[in-house]
Amino acid sequence: MKKRYGKKIDLALNTWIKLARAYASFNRKIAENIRTYGLTQPQFAVIEVLGHLGPLKVGEICKKMLVTGGNMTLVLDNVEKMGLIERVHSKEDRRAIIVQLTKEGKELFDKVFYSHAEYITQLMSVLTQEEQKIMGSLLKKLGLTISQNHT
């Protein structure tokens, strides 16, 4: 027997379940696509962030990827072993480590990012462009409001 909590609560729970399931399905497909490049999602994310924004401090990469420094160290170690990034000391602050793409990393980014973006576009094509805009606005509103008003 399905328990009911009232229309407002039932709607919120039902919406959350749909959001979580959609994210899980989308994320699974994205992970499969990224594996075809020989990378994990966090490794690909590092290449993507640096490919778009250029050299960054480790902390800046963590903020962009929404991960902690401890997790990032292992990811960066592995991407560095692959020869795709390098860590250099900042000229302004020798304590700061700057992460940048190597020549091979830049070539990989240039080679795979557009096809990955096309794959995401294909997945999103079940929604019209207008629906994508509306969903994007709603998700932004939800995320920003929650992060600002709720702990």
N, C-alpha and C positions, 0 to 999 in steps of 0.2 A: 504494500500500500504506500503510495507516494504521499509524503507529509507536506502539508501546505502551511506556509508561515504568514500568509497575507499577500495581496497582490503586489505591493511595493517591494517586499523582500523577495518574493518568488521571481519577479521581473529582474531584479538586480542579480540574483543568483543565476538565473537562466542566461542572462547577458554575459556574466563572467564566464560561465561554462563554454559558451559559444566562442568568446574571445580566446580562452585558453586552448580550446580544441583547434581553432583556426591557426593560432600561433604554432602549436605543436605540428600540425600538418605542413604548414609553410616552412617551418624551421627544418623539419626532416628532409624536405625536398632540397632546400638550400644546402644543407650539410652534404647530401649525396652529390650535388653538383660541385661543391668545393672539393670533395675527395677526388674528383676526376683530375684535379690539378696537382694532386699529391700533397695536399695541405689539410690541416684541421681547420675548423671555423676560427678559433683564436689566431692561428698562424695567418690565415687569409686576412683576417681583420687588421692585423699589424701591417701587412703589405698594403692593404687598401687605405688605411689611415695615412701611412707615410707617402703612398703614391699620390694621394690627393692634397695633403697638407705640407709635405716636405719634412725635413728633420724635426724631431720633437724630443723633449725631455721624457724620460720614462713616466713620470707622474702625469704628464699631459696625455700620453698614450692611454694610460689607465683611465683617465677621466673620459676620454673619447669612447673607450670601449666598455665603460661601466664595470671595470674589474679592479681587484685589489693588487697591490704591488707584489705580494707573494706569488700569486698566480702568474703575473706578468713576467717575473724573472725566468721561470721555467719556459714559458712560451718564447721569450726573446732568446734564451739560450739555444733552443731548438732551431729557431729561424736563423740564428747566427751560424750554427753548425751547418746549415744548408747553404750557407754562403749568400743569403739574400739580404741581410742587414749587417751593419757594423755599428759598434758603440764607440763614440769618441768623447773625450772630455771637452766641455764647453770652454771656449776661449775667454768668455766673460766671467765664468764661475767654475774653477777647476773641480769643485765638488760635484757639479752637475754633469750627468751623463746624457749625451745627445745620441739618439738612435736615428740612423739614416739608411736608406736603401743603398745597396751596392749596385754596381752596374748590372749584375745578374738579377737583382731584385727589381730594379727599374724595368728591365726587359720583360720579366715575368708579369709585372703589373700591367705594362702596356699590352702584352700578349693576351692576358686572360680577363682583365676587368670588363671590357666592353661585352664580351660574350656572356659573362656572368650577369651583367646588367640586363642584357637581352633576355636571359633566362628568367630573371625576376619579372621583367615586363610581360613575358609569356604567362607566368603564373598569375599575375595580377589581371590579365586580360579577361578573366571571368567577370570582372567589374568594368563598367564603362569608365571613361576618363572622369566624368562628372562624379560618379560614385566613388572613385578613388580619391578625388579632392574632398568630398564630403567626409569619407571615412578618415582621411588624414587629419582633417580639421577636428573631428570628434575625438580621435585618439590623442591628438596634441592637447586638446582641452582637458581630457580626462587625466592624462599624465601630468601636466603642469599643475592642475588643481590639486591632485592628490599629493604631489611632492611639496607643494607650498602650504597646504592646509592640514595635512594629516601626518602623524608620525607613527 
